[in-house]
């Protein structure tokens, strides 16, 4: 009788497990699939803005540091993609890739090759072409048609920032920014440049991506001066994670310029979110690993109250049992 009862219980448990709709806990650790397709303008979990143009919305997805995905008119346009930024292999292949300069945080030849497909056009200045294959080489002032987009190259250089007297981080001629004409909407991609006369002289810019990352690029005060001069409708500062944009936002308040402060380091936030979820589920080992991944990307994350609470749980888990146990 006992054996029969045990068999009935086992069968019932198996049947309940097969019918349960609860997702296995490890599924949280699998890669997230972007939500859209070509028709959906490649909308994905990192898309922050949909900006109207004459040919549909421009979808903006900050990926990591200087890496951005622009989706427009059925095209996937990448700016300075790096391997960490495109770690999810299900991001779309590129129609166009724009590289601003040859430094490692802007030029990642492996990432560029991963994004290639037949018809992909890679654009860069001569210094980038010396390090990887570039389909369209652009010098300052050049205009080209790239994947059906009119593109103009803008000078990118430092006026005074450098590691030593007489040495600049970005000497003139090594890099370029870009102005893209997306159905009459002009998008400026600055790259790491100072507030140069050429940048201040830009006209008819609708959307400006401005690098705010002193000392390698503009400080918030310098960026504010440049933005006031070109007067775009929308500004998305892509900036170092430790830069305070309060002063820039205050300076531009009332100017009619829409300053949109977005998170250009979403991977760190994802690790923090996963750590909190793991701790809440009692998966302390996974929680600890996610906390360390977030800390490497963003050391300031240790000040987050959620992280502090998770750290306490990890310490309690790692502590030896008391002597009386």
N, C-alpha and C positions, 0 to 999 in steps of 0.2 A: 504494500500500500504506500509506504514511504517513497519507494523508488518511482511509483507511478505519479505521485504528487509532485516529486522533484522534476520528473520529465515534463509534466504539464506546465510547471512554472518556467522551465528553460525555454519551451516552445513559445510561451506567451511573451517572454522577454525578447526573443529573437524577432517575433512578429512586430512587437512595439518598436524595436530599433529600426526595422526596415521601413516602417510607415512614418517614423518621426520626421518632421520637417526641420528640426533643429540642425544648424550647420555645425560641422565638426570644428572644434576650437582652432585647429591648426590652419583652417582656411583663412583666418585673418592675416596670416603671414605670407599669403600668395600675392603676386603682383596684381595691382588694381588695373582693370581694363578701362581705357578711355571710353567715355559715354557716347561719343558721336562717331560719325563716319564723314566721308567727303561731303555729303549733302548737309550734314550737321555742322559744317565748318570746323571739324575736328574738335568739338567741344570735349573737354576732359576735366579731370578733378582739379587741375591747376589753372583753368581759365578764370580770369578775374574780371575781364571787361569785354563788352560787346559794343563796338563803336560804329555807328551807321555810316555807310558810304553809298555812292551811287550804284554800286554793284553788290549790295548786301552788307551785312555786318563784318567788321574786322574783329576777329576774336583774338584776344591777347592772353597768352599763357606764360607768366614768368616761370622759368625752369630752375635756374640756379645761378647765383652771382650775376654774370653778364649774359647768360644764355636766355634767349626768349624765343618762343614759337608764335608766329603771326599766321593766322589762318584767314584767308580772304579769297573770294571768288573761286572756291574749290582748290586753292593752292595752299601748300604747307611751306611756310617761309621761316627758316631758322636763322638766328643771329648768334654768332660766336658759340656754337654748340660744343659742349664738352662731354666726355664719357659719363661722368656722374649725372649730368643734367638729363641725359637720354637713357638712363639705366633701364627704364621700362621699354622692352623691345617692341612693344605694341604701339609706340608712338609712330605716326605716319612717316613714310619715307619723304624726302624733301623734293620739292619742285625747285627751290632756290636756297642756297646757303650763302650768307654774307659774313665774311670774316674781316674784322676791323684792323687787326695787327698780329704780329707773329709771336707775342708773348703767350706763355702756356695757358693762362686762364682765358684766352680768347681763341687761340688756335690749338685744336686737338685733332690731329690728322686722323687718328683712329675713329673718333666720333664722326668726322666728316665722311669717311668711307662707309661707316655703318648706315648713314642716312642716304647714301647714293642709290639711285635706281636709274634705268635708262631714261635719259632726258633731264636728269638733275643738272643744274647749273651752279657751280661754285664760283663765287666772286671774291676777290681780294686784291690788295695792293701788291706791288712787285716783291716786297719783303716776305709776304706770305707765299707767293708763287715760288720763291727760292726753297721753301721747306715742304711744300706739298703740291699736288696737282691742282691748278686753278684753271677753270674754263674761261673766265673773263677777268683779265687783269685791268684794274682801274687805277689811274693816277689822279691826283688832285684836279678837280674841275672837269673830269671826264663825265660824259653822259652816255648811257648804253640802254638798250632794251634787253631785259633779262626776264625770261619766262612770261612775256607779255606785260612786264612792268617797266616803266621808265625810271631809271636810276641815275642819280647824280652823286659823284664822290666829293666829299667836303674835307678840307684839310683837318688833320688830327695831330696836335703837337702840344708840347709844354712851352710856356713862356719863361718860367723860372723854377719849376719844381724839378729837383734832381737829388741824387745821393751825395753829390759833392759840388763845390763851386765850379761852374763852367761845364758841368755834366748834367744832362737832362734825362728824365725817365723816358720821355717820348720825344726824341728829336724829330724835326719836321721831315716828312717824306717817307717815314717808315710805316705809317698807318693812315687810314682814311675813315671818316664817318660816311653815312649814306642818307640821302633823301629819296624815299620811295614814293612814286605817284600811284596811289591805289584808287583808281577810278575818280581822280580829281581830289582825293584826300591825301595830303602830303604828310608823310611820316618821317621824322628825323631821328636817326640812330647815331648818337654822338660818339660812342666808344670813349676811351679814357683820354679826354682832351681838356686843356685849359679853356677858359673863356677868351678865345682868340677873336681878333677883329672879324675873321671870316665867319665864325659862329654867330657873333652878334649881328652880322649883316644879313643873316638868313631872313627871307621874307616868305609869307604865305604858308607858314608851317601850321598844320592843324593839330598834329600829335607829335610831341617831342619826348623821346627817351633820353634823359640826361644823366650821365654818370656822375654821381656825387660820392667821391671816394678820396679825400685828401690823405696823403700828399700826391698820390698818383694821378688824380683827376681833380675836378673842381671841389672847392669847399662849399658848404651851403650858401655862404654869402656870395661867392663868385657865381654859383649857379643861379642865384636869384637875379643878379645883374644881367646875365646872359638871357635868362628867360624873359625878363622885362623887355629887353631889347628886341628879341624876335617875336614876342607876344603870341605864342601858340594858344590854341583853344584848350588843349589838354596837355598836361605834363605828367609823365610817369618817371620819377627819379629812380634809376636803378643804382643802388647805393650799397656801400659797405654796411654790414649788419650792425656796426657800432656807431654809425653816424646818426646824430640827432637832427631831424629835419624840422624841428619846431621853428627855428629862426627863419628858414626858407618859407615855410607856410605862413608865418606871421607877416613877412615882408610882402608876399604876394596876395595877402588877404584884401579883398575889395578890388583887385585888378581885373576881374572877369576871367582870370586863368584858372582852370580847374586842375588843382594839384591832387594827384591820386597816389597816395603812399601805399604801395603794395609790398607783399612779402616776396623778396627775391631769393629766399633761402627756405623754400617749403619742405625740403627733405628733413631738416632738423625738427620742424614741427611735426612731421609725420612720425618720426621716431619717438618723440615725446608722447604723442597721442597713443602710439602702440604700447609704450611702456606703461602708461596709466591703465590701459585696458588689460594688459597682462597682469599687473599687480592686483587689479580688482578681481581678476579671475583666479588668483592664487598661483599664477605661473611666474614665480619670482625669478627663476633663472632667465627666462625670456625678458622679463622686466629689466633686470640688471643689464643684459646685453644691449637692449634698446636705449637705455639711459646712457651707456658708454658711447654708442653711435651718435646720439644727439650731442653729447658733450664734445666729441671731436669736431663736429661741424659747427657747433655754436656753444662755446664755453659759458656764455652768459645764461644759457638755459638752466644752469645750476641754481639760479636765483628764483626760478619759477616755483611758486608754492606747490604745484602738482609734483614737480620733480623732487622737492624737499620731502614731501610726504612719501613718495615712492622710495627714496633713499633710506628713509627710516624703516620702511618695510623690508628692504633688502638687508640692512644691517641686523635687524631682528632675526631674519632668516639665516644669516651667516653666523650669528653668535652661537657659541657652544652652549649645550644644555647646562643649567646650574648644577652645582655639586650634589644637591640633594635629590636630583632626578633619578 
